[in-house]
Amino acid sequence: MECTVTWTGATGTRSNMGFVAETGSGHVLLMDGAPDPARPEHGGANLAPRPMEALLAGTGGCSAYDVVLILKRGRHAVSGCSVKLTSQRAETDPKVFTQIHMHFTVRGRGIPEAAVERAIALSHEKYCSASVMLGKTAAITTSFELIED
């Protein structure tokens, strides 16, 4: 896997701290920094997610992907899945994630709660590389709700 991240601030764009990431699979992700009113030349323009937000979103995507795939492989009639992530970061540099809570909302027909619980646990403990990695610095907790179609 590879990715090239390029600073766009020197090219006359609207943000001094904008970046574009080009992934090895040929996709583009824009990132930007927060505005810094005290030193505008050092801040972004809030035009795209911050890099740490992108990391958190990627973790949610990784885990939700696993949950859907595990439920589908178990022949469960899953029709929807979302995950809301809330986090806390260290107050001093490096401002790593220290706590992450992932709340899943799974929708489907006749899915046993135990199957959803198992899918989330398997993702969190075994399959989602992002959450396993972030679990080295952050206490990760999960919860879920199951909505019957």
C-alpha positions, 0 to 999 in steps of 0.5 A: 500500500502506498500514498503520496501526500502533497502540500498545496499551500505553496501553490496559491490555493485558498488554504495555507495548510491544505494537502492532497493525498493520492492513494496507490489505488488511484483515489484522492483525499483532500485534507486541511488544517484548522484556521489559526486566527493568531497566525493565519499564515500557519493555519488552514481554511477549514476546507476539508477534514483534518488529517486526524479526522481522516484517520478516525473516519478511516477507522470507522470505515474499516470496522463498519466494512468488517461488520457488514462483511461478517454479517453477510458471510453469516447469511444475515439479512443486513440492510444498513450499517453506520458507526458514529465515532467519538474520541478524546485526544491527549492534551499535549503533543503528540495529541494521540487518541486516548479514547474512542467510542464506536456506536454501531447502528445495524439494520436488517431482518431477523439478525440476532443481537449475538451475531452483531455483537460477535461481528463487532468484537471480531472486527475490533479484536482481529480484522480491523487493522486501524482499530487494532493499531489505534488500540495501542494508545486509545481505550476503544469501546463499542456499543450497538443498536439493532433496528428491525426492517 
